[in-house]
C-alpha cells in the first residue's frame, strides 16, 4: 500500500488504472487510506498495544474509522471530503511515533526499531512536503528523500520483525525449559512417593 501511494505521488498510478475515470480521480485517496489502515493495523499488532499500552487502542480505532470513512466518502462520490479525511488521518503519524516510544519505555524492546523507522519516514515525508511547496529546491537529490526514506523504513521494520521473532523464540525456549523442569520435578515427586509407599508396605508386612 505504501508502494502504491509512492506510485501515485509520482504519477505512475495512471499506468495501472488511468483508463478508469473513477480511479484516476480517487486512486491516490484510496491508496492513501488503504496505506493508513495497513500501517495502523500493523502498528497495533507489532507494538502489542493491548498488552503494553491498552489506552491507545481507542486512539487507533478512531484513526482506523477516519481512514475507513475516507474510503466510504470516495465511493459515495465525495472526493474532497475523502481527501480531507485522509489528510486528517495523517495525525496517526506523530501518534504512532509517541506510541512506539511509550511502548518501548514500558518494556517492549522491538518498539525502539519501530520508533526509529517511523521517525526516518516522517522526516522523509516532511522533506518531500517542503519540496512540493517550493520551500526546498527541486533537484534529483531532493527527489530521492521520500523513496529512500520509505526503503529505510521498510528495512528497519524488517530488523524489528527479526528482533521480535528472536524475542518470541527466546520466550518460547524459556517456557519449554520451565515446562521440562516442572515435568522432571513431578517425576521425582512421584518416584519419591512410590518409594515411601513401598517402604510403608514393607514395614507393615514385617509387622504382620
N, CA, C and O of each residue as an XYZ file, in Angstrom:
832
protein
N       0.830     -1.219      0.000
C       0.000      0.000      0.000
C       0.861      1.263      0.000
O       0.534      2.248     -0.663
N       1.961      1.223      0.749
C       2.879      2.369      0.732
C       3.481      2.548     -0.655
O       3.640      3.670     -1.135
N       3.813      1.429     -1.291
C       4.361      1.497     -2.646
C       3.378      2.098     -3.635
O       3.769      2.876     -4.505
N       2.099      1.744     -3.510
C       1.080      2.312     -4.404
C       0.937      3.813     -4.194
O       0.739      4.561     -5.151
N       1.036      4.256     -2.938
C       0.977      5.693     -2.663
C       2.157      6.404     -3.323
O       1.995      7.480     -3.900
N       3.356      5.794     -3.236
C       4.528      6.392     -3.864
C       4.340      6.496     -5.375
O       4.698      7.501     -5.988
N       3.778      5.451     -5.962
C       3.499      5.483     -7.398
C       2.528      6.605     -7.720
O       2.690      7.310     -8.716
N       1.515      6.767     -6.871
C       0.520      7.811     -7.102
C       1.118      9.196     -7.025
O       0.785     10.059     -7.837
N       2.008      9.430     -6.052
C       2.643     10.735     -5.912
C       3.461     11.097     -7.146
O       3.566     12.266     -7.515
N       4.033     10.085     -7.772
C       4.877     10.328     -8.945
C       4.133     10.184    -10.266
O       4.735     10.282    -11.335
N       2.816      9.952    -10.195
C       2.008      9.910    -11.405
C       1.999      8.578    -12.128
O       1.385      8.455    -13.188
N       2.678      7.565    -11.567
C       2.752      6.278    -12.250
C       1.480      5.451    -12.089
O       1.284      4.460    -12.792
N       0.601      5.869    -11.145
C      -0.625      5.101    -10.947
C      -1.497      5.090    -12.193
O      -2.306      4.181    -12.377
N      -1.340      6.093    -13.048
C      -2.141      6.152    -14.277
C      -1.786      5.007    -15.223
O      -2.590      4.630    -16.076
N      -0.583      4.457    -15.072
C      -0.221      3.302    -15.893
C      -1.049      2.080    -15.506
O      -1.256      1.181    -16.320
N      -1.527      2.052    -14.246
C      -2.281      0.904    -13.756
C      -3.770      1.073    -14.004
O      -4.422      0.188    -14.558
N      -4.311      2.236    -13.582
C      -5.768      2.425    -13.684
C      -6.153      3.751    -14.335
O      -7.252      4.262    -14.121
N      -5.240      4.299    -15.128
C      -5.531      5.579    -15.776
C      -6.716      5.542    -16.717
O      -7.332      6.578    -16.967
N      -7.054      4.363    -17.250
C      -8.170      4.248    -18.182
C      -9.518      4.174    -17.463
O     -10.570      4.176    -18.102
N      -9.479      4.109    -16.117
C     -10.720      4.073    -15.333
C     -10.915      5.453    -14.712
O     -10.171      5.815    -13.801
N     -11.893      6.236    -15.174
C     -12.051      7.621    -14.702
C     -12.166      7.754    -13.186
O     -11.554      8.639    -12.588
N     -12.958      6.866    -12.563
C     -13.154      6.992    -11.119
C     -11.843      6.774    -10.359
O     -11.541      7.498     -9.410
N     -11.073      5.778    -10.779
C      -9.795      5.522    -10.120
C      -8.780      6.618    -10.412
O      -7.931      6.930     -9.577
N      -8.877      7.202    -11.609
C      -7.971      8.309    -11.942
C      -8.198      9.485    -10.994
O      -7.257     10.205    -10.659
N      -9.462      9.684    -10.556
C      -9.786     10.788     -9.651
C      -9.534     10.421     -8.189
O      -9.099     11.260     -7.401
N      -9.806      9.177     -7.833
C      -9.786      8.791     -6.424
C      -8.689      7.790     -6.056
O      -8.591      7.368     -4.903
N      -7.870      7.414     -7.030
C      -6.854      6.388     -6.779
C      -5.903      6.755     -5.654
O      -5.625      5.928     -4.785
N      -5.396      7.994     -5.657
C      -4.437      8.411     -4.635
C      -5.096      8.449     -3.254
O      -4.488      8.070     -2.253
N      -6.343      8.911     -3.218
C      -7.065      8.942     -1.941
C      -7.295      7.528     -1.410
O      -7.104      7.269     -0.222
N      -7.702      6.622     -2.285
C      -7.981      5.253     -1.856
C      -6.704      4.543     -1.386
O      -6.710      3.864     -0.359
N      -5.619      4.704     -2.139
C      -4.369      4.057     -1.724
C      -3.824      4.694     -0.444
O      -3.241      4.005      0.394
N      -4.014      6.009     -0.293
C      -3.595      6.673      0.937
C      -4.351      6.149      2.145
O      -3.764      5.897      3.197
N      -5.676      5.984      1.983
C      -6.492      5.438      3.071
C      -6.118      3.993      3.366
O      -6.029      3.591      4.526
N      -5.897      3.208      2.300
C      -5.504      1.803      2.489
C      -4.155      1.708      3.198
O      -3.949      0.839      4.044
N      -3.242      2.610      2.844
C      -1.934      2.625      3.493
C      -2.070      2.966      4.970
O      -1.392      2.378      5.814
N      -2.955      3.925      5.285
C      -3.184      4.283      6.679
C      -3.770      3.126      7.470
O      -3.353      2.862      8.598
N      -4.741      2.434      6.876
C      -5.350      1.274      7.546
C      -4.315      0.182      7.801
O      -4.261     -0.404      8.882
N      -3.490     -0.082      6.777
C      -2.482     -1.138      6.911
C      -1.436     -0.771      7.960
O      -1.043     -1.609      8.771
N      -0.987      0.487      7.942
C       0.048      0.919      8.881
C      -0.446      0.864     10.326
O       0.276      0.421     11.219
N      -1.676      1.315     10.547
C      -2.234      1.306     11.903
C      -2.457     -0.124     12.409
O      -2.194     -0.432     13.572
N      -2.944     -0.990     11.516
C      -3.160     -2.384     11.904
C      -1.839     -3.061     12.242
O      -1.734     -3.790     13.229
N      -0.835     -2.808     11.408
C       0.496     -3.366     11.670
C       1.041     -2.845     12.993
O       1.566     -3.614     13.798
N       0.915     -1.528     13.221
C       1.445     -0.928     14.447
C       0.766     -1.510     15.682
O       1.429     -1.789     16.681
N      -0.555     -1.694     15.620
C      -1.279     -2.221     16.782
C      -0.813     -3.632     17.132
O      -0.639     -3.962     18.305
N      -0.610     -4.463     16.103
C      -0.186     -5.843     16.360
C       1.286     -5.909     16.766
O       1.656     -6.620     17.700
N       2.120     -5.150     16.043
C       3.558     -5.227     16.298
C       3.916     -4.656     17.665
O       4.733     -5.231     18.384
N       3.307     -3.530     18.024
C       3.611     -2.876     19.295
C       2.853     -3.503     20.468
O       3.006     -3.081     21.614
N       2.033     -4.519     20.166
C       1.264     -5.203     21.208
C       0.533     -4.196     22.099
O       0.703     -4.166     23.318
N      -0.287     -3.374     21.437
C      -0.961     -2.273     22.123
C      -1.816     -2.765     23.284
O      -1.827     -2.153     24.352
N      -2.531     -3.866     23.079
C      -3.418     -4.363     24.134
C      -2.646     -4.792     25.378
O      -3.202     -4.817     26.476
N      -1.374     -5.127     25.210
C      -0.568     -5.569     26.345
C       0.186     -4.422     27.011
O       0.174     -4.296     28.236
N       0.846     -3.583     26.201
C       1.707     -2.549     26.759
C       1.021     -1.190     26.922
O       1.284     -0.478     27.891
N       0.148     -0.829     25.988
C      -0.495      0.490     26.037
C      -1.980      0.352     25.710
O      -2.421      0.869     24.683
N      -2.760     -0.324     26.543
C      -4.167     -0.585     26.212
C      -4.994      0.670     25.997
O      -5.959      0.657     25.233
N      -4.622      1.759     26.666
C      -5.381      3.003     26.499
C      -5.310      3.572     25.094
O      -6.196      4.319     24.679
N      -4.260      3.224     24.356
C      -4.083      3.742     22.995
C      -4.927      2.992     21.980
O      -5.032      3.420     20.831
N      -5.525      1.888     22.379
C      -6.316      1.113     21.423
C      -7.488      1.921     20.889
O      -7.848      1.797     19.718
N      -8.083      2.745     21.737
C      -9.188      3.592     21.287
C      -8.725      4.631     20.280
O      -9.433      4.936     19.320
N      -7.534      5.172     20.502
C      -6.979      6.151     19.550
C      -6.808      5.506     18.178
O      -7.174      6.088     17.157
N      -6.249      4.302     18.169
C      -6.045      3.596     16.904
C      -7.381      3.286     16.242
O      -7.522      3.442     15.029
N      -8.363      2.848     17.026
C      -9.684      2.569     16.460
C     -10.300      3.820     15.843
O     -10.933      3.749     14.789
N     -10.117      4.958     16.495
C     -10.632      6.215     15.951
C      -9.976      6.587     14.633
O     -10.651      7.027     13.703
N      -8.656      6.412     14.549
C      -7.936      6.715     13.306
C      -8.301      5.727     12.204
O      -8.400      6.105     11.036
N      -8.501      4.467     12.568
C      -8.957      3.484     11.583
C     -10.324      3.882     11.027
O     -10.585      3.719      9.835
N     -11.187      4.399     11.887
C     -12.512      4.850     11.457
C     -12.403      6.021     10.491
O     -13.174      6.114      9.536
N     -11.449      6.917     10.735
C     -11.245      8.065      9.838
C     -10.872      7.589      8.439
O     -11.435      8.060      7.450
N      -9.925      6.660      8.353
C      -9.498      6.156      7.044
C     -10.610      5.373      6.354
O     -10.794      5.486      5.142
N     -11.354      4.578      7.128
C     -12.467      3.834      6.539
C     -13.546      4.792      6.027
O     -14.156      4.542      4.987
N     -13.780      5.883      6.753
C     -14.750      6.894      6.319
C     -14.283      7.586      5.046
O     -15.099      7.930      4.191
N     -12.983      7.791      4.914
C     -12.435      8.398      3.699
C     -12.727      7.522      2.487
O     -13.114      8.027      1.433
N     -12.545      6.218      2.631
C     -12.837      5.298      1.525
C     -14.329      5.313      1.198
O     -14.720      5.313      0.031
N     -15.155      5.327      2.246
C     -16.602      5.344      2.030
C     -17.030      6.631      1.326
O     -17.893      6.607      0.448
N     -16.426      7.752      1.714
C     -16.759      9.033      1.083
C     -16.353      9.040     -0.387
O     -17.071      9.578     -1.230
N     -15.203      8.444     -0.693
C     -14.759      8.375     -2.090
C     -15.721      7.523     -2.913
O     -16.069      7.881     -4.038
N     -16.145      6.400     -2.350
C     -17.083      5.521     -3.055
C     -18.431      6.206     -3.237
O     -19.092      6.015     -4.258
N     -18.845      7.010     -2.245
C     -20.147      7.690     -2.296
C     -20.139      8.912     -3.217
O     -21.186      9.511     -3.466
N     -18.965      9.278     -3.719
C     -18.908     10.402     -4.645
C     -18.574     11.734     -4.007
O     -18.967     12.780     -4.524
N     -17.860     11.720     -2.898
C     -17.439     12.964     -2.233
C     -15.913     12.992     -2.151
O     -15.344     12.795     -1.077
N     -15.247     13.236     -3.289
C     -13.779     13.143     -3.314
C     -13.084     14.159     -2.421
O     -12.043     13.852     -1.839
N     -13.638     15.369     -2.298
C     -12.996     16.396     -1.468
C     -13.061     15.994      0.006
O     -12.083     16.127      0.743
N     -14.234     15.497      0.425
C     -14.386     15.023      1.801
C     -13.418     13.873      2.066
O     -12.775     13.817      3.115
N     -13.323     12.961      1.107
C     -12.427     11.812      1.254
C     -10.977     12.261      1.393
O     -10.237     11.749      2.233
N     -10.576     13.226      0.558
C      -9.198     13.727      0.607
C      -8.909     14.387      1.955
O      -7.841     14.189      2.533
N      -9.872     15.177      2.452
C      -9.683     15.850      3.744
C      -9.607     14.851      4.887
O      -8.859     15.059      5.843
N     -10.371     13.769      4.799
C     -10.329     12.743      5.842
C      -8.980     12.024      5.851
O      -8.439     11.708      6.911
N      -8.448     11.773      4.653
C      -7.114     11.151      4.581
C      -6.076     12.095      5.189
O      -5.165     11.659      5.892
N      -6.223     13.396      4.910
C      -5.299     14.380      5.490
C      -5.427     14.404      7.008
O      -4.428     14.525      7.718
N      -6.671     14.287      7.511
C      -6.883     14.227      8.959
C      -6.251     12.965      9.543
O      -5.687     12.987     10.637
N      -6.352     11.881      8.805
C      -5.757     10.631      9.273
C      -4.248     10.684      9.385
O      -3.636      9.844     10.043
N      -3.638     11.691      8.730
C      -2.185     11.841      8.822
C      -1.737     12.119     10.252
O      -0.552     12.000     10.566
N      -2.685     12.491     11.125
C      -2.350     12.664     12.544
C      -1.853     11.363     13.164
O      -1.224     11.367     14.222
N      -2.143     10.250     12.493
C      -1.683      8.958     13.005
C      -0.160      8.872     13.014
O       0.410      8.123     13.807
N       0.509      9.635     12.139
C       1.969      9.557     12.056
C       2.637      9.973     13.372
O       3.378      9.178     13.950
N       2.395     11.212     13.867
C       3.002     11.555     15.167
C       2.446     10.726     16.324
O       3.145     10.492     17.309
N       1.188     10.280     16.210
C       0.598      9.457     17.271
C       1.342      8.134     17.399
O       1.634      7.685     18.507
N       1.653      7.500     16.245
C       2.373      6.226     16.280
C       3.813      6.411     16.767
O       4.397      5.512     17.372
N       4.368      7.587     16.493
C       5.719      7.877     16.971
C       5.725      7.913     18.503
O       6.590      7.320     19.148
N       4.743      8.619     19.071
C       4.639      8.691     20.538
C       4.316      7.327     21.125
O       4.867      6.946     22.157
N       3.422      6.588     20.469
C       3.018      5.270     20.965
C       4.196      4.312     21.027
O       4.365      3.593     22.012
N       5.016      4.301     19.972
C       6.159      3.380     19.945
C       7.161      3.716     21.045
O       7.757      2.818     21.640
N       7.347      5.006     21.314
C       8.288      5.414     22.369
C       7.764      4.992     23.743
O       8.523      4.501     24.578
N       6.463      5.187     23.971
C       5.861      4.787     25.249
C       5.937      3.271     25.415
O       6.255      2.773     26.495
N       5.643      2.542     24.339
C       5.682      1.083     24.387
C       7.084      0.586     24.706
O       7.250     -0.363     25.471
N       8.092      1.224     24.122
C       9.483      0.842     24.384
C       9.848      1.094     25.838
O      10.510      0.266     26.464
N       9.424      2.223     26.380
C       9.753      2.559     27.766
C       9.043      1.630     28.757
O       9.459      1.510     29.909
N       7.974      0.978     28.300
C       7.253      0.050     29.178
C       7.739     -1.389     29.026
O       7.147     -2.319     29.575
N       8.835     -1.559     28.265
C       9.454     -2.880     28.218
C       9.359     -3.616     26.899
O       9.836     -4.746     26.796
N       8.754     -3.006     25.880
C       8.636     -3.655     24.577
C       9.853     -3.274     23.731
O       9.819     -2.276     23.011
N      10.911     -4.054     23.814
C      12.186     -3.686     23.185
C      12.113     -3.511     21.666
O      12.749     -2.588     21.157
N      11.370     -4.348     20.897
C      11.310     -4.128     19.445
C      10.662     -2.800     19.052
O      10.809     -2.357     17.913
N       9.949     -2.161     19.979
C       9.293     -0.886     19.670
C      10.307      0.203     19.336
O       9.973      1.170     18.651
N      11.549      0.054     19.818
C      12.577      1.060     19.508
C      12.896      1.053     18.021
O      13.089      2.111     17.422
N      12.954     -0.146     17.416
C      13.157     -0.239     15.969
C      12.024      0.480     15.234
O      12.257      1.225     14.282
N      10.812      0.243     15.690
C       9.638      0.882     15.074
C       9.749      2.395     15.183
O       9.466      3.104     14.217
N      10.154      2.898     16.334
C      10.288      4.345     16.547
C      11.280      4.955     15.564
O      10.993      5.974     14.935
N      12.449      4.328     15.433
C      13.488      4.864     14.537
C      13.009      4.817     13.079
O      13.193      5.775     12.328
N      12.392      3.693     12.687
C      11.902      3.543     11.312
C      10.835      4.587     11.004
O      10.853      5.209      9.942
N       9.913      4.774     11.930
C       8.822      5.734     11.719
C       9.354      7.159     11.686
O       8.874      7.982     10.908
N      10.347      7.457     12.529
C      10.941      8.795     12.570
C      11.610      9.122     11.241
O      11.453     10.228     10.725
N      12.357      8.168     10.682
C      13.010      8.379      9.386
C      11.966      8.624      8.300
O      12.139      9.499      7.452
N      10.880      7.848      8.331
C       9.831      8.014      7.325
C       9.173      9.391      7.443
O       8.899     10.032      6.429
N       8.919      9.846      8.660
C       8.295     11.157      8.853
C       9.213     12.282      8.379
O       8.751     13.261      7.793
N      10.503     12.139      8.634
C      11.464     13.148      8.148
C      11.440     13.184      6.624
O      11.454     14.260      6.026
N      11.403     12.011      5.994
C      11.369     11.947      4.529
C      10.096     12.589      3.982
O      10.142     13.324      2.995
N       8.960     12.311      4.624
C       7.687     12.898      4.184
C       7.716     14.410      4.343
O       7.234     15.138      3.475
N       8.283     14.886      5.454
C       8.381     16.339      5.691
C       9.245     17.004      4.628
O       8.888     18.063      4.113
N      10.370     16.398      4.297
C      11.250     16.956      3.265
C      10.553     16.981      1.906
O      10.716     17.921      1.129
N       9.769     15.926      1.630
C       9.020     15.880      0.372
C       7.980     16.994      0.324
O       7.787     17.623     -0.716
N       7.310     17.237      1.449
C       6.312     18.304      1.507
C       6.952     19.665      1.298
O       6.403     20.504      0.585
N       8.107     19.894      1.910
C       8.827     21.159      1.725
C       9.218     21.348      0.266
O       9.182     22.463     -0.254
N       9.592     20.259     -0.389
C       9.942     20.311     -1.812
C       8.726     20.633     -2.662
O       8.804     21.435     -3.593
N       7.584     19.997     -2.335
C       6.361     20.226     -3.111
C       5.857     21.662     -2.978
O       5.306     22.220     -3.926
N       6.048     22.258     -1.802
C       5.591     23.632     -1.571
C       6.624     24.681     -2.001
O       6.410     25.879     -1.816
N       7.731     24.232     -2.569
C       8.733     25.160     -3.069
C       9.663     25.716     -2.016
O      10.443     26.625     -2.301
N       9.598     25.192     -0.805
C      10.474     25.670      0.269
C      11.828     24.968      0.239
O      12.761     25.359      0.941
N      11.918     23.933     -0.581
C      13.163     23.197     -0.756
C      13.402     23.035     -2.250
O      12.474     22.751     -3.008
N      14.645     23.215     -2.668
C      14.956     23.135     -4.093
C      14.546     21.794     -4.680
O      14.769     20.744     -4.076
N      13.944     21.839     -5.862
C      13.510     20.617     -6.534
C      14.632     20.108     -7.428
O      14.795     20.562     -8.560
N      15.392     19.171     -6.912
C      16.511     18.583     -7.642
C      16.387     17.061     -7.626
O      15.522     16.495     -6.958
N      17.273     16.422     -8.376
C      17.270     14.957     -8.378
C      17.610     14.411     -6.997
O      17.142     13.340     -6.612
N      18.428     15.155     -6.255
C      18.807     14.709     -4.914
C      17.623     14.784     -3.952
O      17.351     13.830     -3.222
N      16.913     15.925     -3.951
C      15.781     16.074     -3.031
C      14.622     15.161     -3.424
O      13.787     14.811     -2.590
N      14.579     14.779     -4.703
C      13.519     13.866     -5.144
C      13.696     12.470     -4.551
O      12.761     11.669     -4.550
N      14.888     12.183     -4.051
C      15.170     10.853     -3.502
C      14.778     10.723     -2.028
O      14.773      9.622     -1.477
N      14.450     11.857     -1.390
C      14.169     11.814      0.046
C      13.070     10.815      0.383
O      13.258      9.953      1.241
N      11.934     10.922     -0.281
C      10.795     10.077      0.065
C      11.028      8.601     -0.269
O      10.811      7.752      0.596
N      11.463      8.261     -1.490
C      11.696      6.829     -1.766
C      12.792      6.215     -0.896
O      12.663      5.075     -0.447
N      13.875      6.968     -0.655
C      14.947      6.434      0.194
C      14.463      6.281      1.632
O      14.771      5.293      2.299
N      13.696      7.277      2.106
C      13.139      7.188      3.456
C      12.207      6.004      3.604
O      12.196      5.338      4.639
N      11.416      5.737      2.556
C      10.498      4.592      2.588
C      11.263      3.275      2.631
O      10.909      2.366      3.382
N      12.311      3.179      1.822
C      13.124      1.956      1.792
C      13.789      1.723      3.150
O      13.815      0.599      3.652
N      14.328      2.801      3.740
C      14.966      2.670      5.049
C      13.950      2.249      6.111
O      14.252      1.444      6.993
N      12.746      2.805      6.012
C      11.699      2.427      6.961
C      11.402      0.931      6.860
O      11.342      0.232      7.872
N      11.216      0.444      5.623
C      10.918     -0.972      5.421
C      12.063     -1.855      5.923
O      11.833     -2.916      6.504
N      13.295     -1.402      5.691
C      14.463     -2.177      6.117
C      14.511     -2.281      7.642
O      14.730     -3.359      8.195
N      14.302     -1.144      8.311
C      14.342     -1.134      9.770
C      13.187     -1.936     10.368
O      13.350     -2.599     11.392
N      12.019     -1.873      9.723
C      10.888     -2.667     10.209
C      11.158     -4.161     10.035
O      10.685     -4.980     10.824
N      11.925     -4.512      8.995
C      12.323     -5.912      8.827
C      13.224     -6.349      9.982
O      13.073     -7.445     10.522
N      14.168     -5.470     10.354
C      15.012     -5.761     11.512
C      14.160     -5.870     12.781
O      14.405     -6.715     13.642
N      13.159     -4.997     12.874
C      12.276     -5.015     14.039
C      11.529     -6.340     14.128
O      11.397     -6.917     15.207
N      11.042     -6.816     12.986
C      10.341     -8.102     12.971
C      11.280     -9.238     13.364
O      10.899    -10.145     14.105
N      12.516     -9.177     12.856
C      13.503    -10.190     13.223
C      13.785    -10.178     14.719
O      13.905    -11.230     15.347
N      13.888     -8.972     15.288
C      14.134     -8.844     16.722
C      12.971     -9.425     17.518
O      13.173    -10.101     18.526
N      11.742     -9.153     17.053
C      10.576     -9.677     17.770
C      10.505    -11.202     17.656
O      10.167    -11.884     18.623
N      10.826    -11.737     16.466
C      10.824    -13.190     16.289
C      11.830    -13.841     17.244
O      11.532    -14.857     17.871
N      13.029    -13.244     17.349
C      14.037    -13.780     18.268
C      13.563    -13.697     19.715
O      13.806    -14.602     20.513
N      12.877    -12.588     20.044
C      12.360    -12.419     21.397
C      11.314    -13.491     21.720
O      11.310    -14.073     22.805
N      10.426    -13.733     20.747
C       9.402    -14.763     20.940
C      10.031    -16.151     21.048
O       9.573    -16.996     21.817
N      11.098    -16.371     20.256
C      11.782    -17.673     20.307
C      12.435    -17.882     21.670
O      12.354    -18.964     22.250
N      13.084    -16.829     22.172
C      13.702    -16.948     23.499
C      12.640    -17.193     24.565
O      12.835    -17.992     25.481
N      11.526    -16.500     24.435
C      10.436    -16.687     25.393
C       9.883    -18.106     25.317
O       9.577    -18.718     26.341
N       9.755    -18.631     24.082
C       9.264    -19.999     23.904
C      10.251    -21.006     24.473
O       9.850    -21.973     25.120
N      11.553    -20.781     24.231
C      12.572    -21.692     24.764
C      12.543    -21.689     26.296
O      12.668    -22.734     26.933
N      12.376    -20.488     26.875
C      12.327    -20.391     28.338
C      11.098    -21.119     28.883
O      11.166    -21.800     29.906
N       9.967    -20.962     28.175
C       8.737    -21.639     28.611
C       8.895    -23.158     28.512
O       8.439    -23.889     29.391
N       9.545    -23.633     27.434
C       9.765    -25.076     27.273
C      10.684    -25.614     28.357
O      10.462    -26.699     28.894
N      11.729    -24.834     28.675
C      12.663    -25.261     29.722
C      11.956    -25.325     31.073
O      12.186    -26.240     31.863
N      11.092    -24.341     31.326
C      10.342    -24.324     32.588
C       9.390    -25.523     32.668
O       9.248    -26.156     33.715
N       8.737    -25.820     31.524
C       7.815    -26.959     31.487
C       8.570    -28.268     31.701
O       8.088    -29.163     32.396
N       9.769    -28.377     31.095
C      10.575    -29.585     31.270
C      11.009    -29.743     32.722
O      10.968    -30.843     33.273
N      11.425    -28.638     33.338
C      11.838    -28.682     34.740
C      10.676    -29.110     35.635
O      10.852    -29.892     36.569
N       9.478    -28.580     35.334
C       8.293    -28.953     36.126
C       7.976    -30.430     35.952
O       7.607    -31.112     36.908
N       8.126    -30.926     34.707
C       7.855    -32.339     34.441
C       8.835    -33.238     35.179
O       8.439    -34.258     35.743
N      10.118    -32.863     35.178
C      11.123    -33.646     35.890
C      10.876    -33.627     37.396
O      11.062    -34.632     38.082
N      10.447    -32.448     37.903
C      10.165    -32.351     39.334
C       8.967    -33.222     39.715
O       8.968    -33.868     40.763
N       7.951    -33.235     38.859
C       6.785    -34.094     39.106
C       7.179    -35.567     39.102
O       6.710    -36.358     39.921
N       8.058    -35.916     38.153
C       8.522    -37.307     38.077
C       9.293    -37.696     39.339
O       9.153    -38.806     39.851
N      10.114    -36.756     39.833
C      10.886    -37.024     41.049
C       9.962    -37.221     42.257
O      10.173    -38.104     43.088
N       8.923    -36.363     42.325
C       7.980    -36.458     43.444
C       7.228    -37.787     43.404
O       7.031    -38.424     44.439
N       6.809    -38.201     42.209
C       6.090    -39.476     42.065
C       6.975    -40.641     42.484
O       6.526    -41.548     43.185
N       8.241    -40.617     42.052
C       9.169    -41.690     42.422
C       9.382    -41.722     43.930
O       9.437    -42.786     44.547
N       9.501    -40.510     44.514
C       9.706    -40.444     45.958
C       8.485    -40.986     46.708
O       8.626    -41.713     47.691
N       7.290    -40.629     46.236
C       6.064    -41.119     46.874
C       5.935    -42.639     46.740
O       5.511    -43.325     47.671
N       6.311    -43.151     45.557
C       6.261    -44.606     45.348
C       7.227    -45.326     46.281
O       6.915    -46.380     46.836
N       8.418    -44.726     46.440
C       9.421    -45.339     47.329
C       8.930    -45.342     48.772
O       9.093    -46.329     49.489
N       8.320    -44.219     49.197
C       7.791    -44.150     50.561
C       6.662    -45.155     50.762
O       6.565    -45.786     51.815
N       5.805    -45.302     49.741
C       4.700    -46.255     49.826
C       5.222    -47.684     49.929
O       4.716    -48.477     50.723
N       6.222    -48.011     49.133
C       6.806    -49.355     49.177
C       7.433    -49.623     50.541
O       7.357    -50.732     51.071
N       8.058    -48.576     51.101
C       8.682    -48.738     52.414
C       7.625    -49.001     53.484
O       7.819    -49.838     54.365
N       6.495    -48.273     53.401
C       5.413    -48.476     54.367
C       4.827    -49.893     54.251
O       4.560    -50.556     55.253
N       4.637    -50.333     53.006
C       4.102    -51.688     52.783
C       5.059    -52.734     53.351
O       4.636    -53.710     53.971
N       6.365    -52.513     53.127
C       7.368    -53.464     53.645
C       7.339    -53.494     55.166
O       7.460    -54.569     55.753
N       7.181    -52.337     55.829
C       7.140    -52.292     57.287
C       5.917    -53.017     57.829
O       6.015    -53.783     58.788
N       4.778    -52.775     57.219
C       3.537    -53.416     57.682
C       3.602    -54.927     57.472
O       3.139    -55.715     58.297
N       4.199    -55.303     56.326
C       4.364    -56.745     56.072
C       5.240    -57.365     57.138
O       4.948    -58.453     57.635
N       6.306    -56.680     57.487
C       7.230    -57.167     58.519
C       6.548    -57.258     59.869
O       6.762    -58.212     60.616
N       5.685    -56.219     60.197
C       4.954    -56.227     61.444
C       3.988    -57.422     61.509
O       3.852    -58.088     62.535
N       3.324    -57.661     60.365
C       2.386    -58.793     60.343
C       3.131    -60.109     60.495
O       2.511    -61.172     60.500
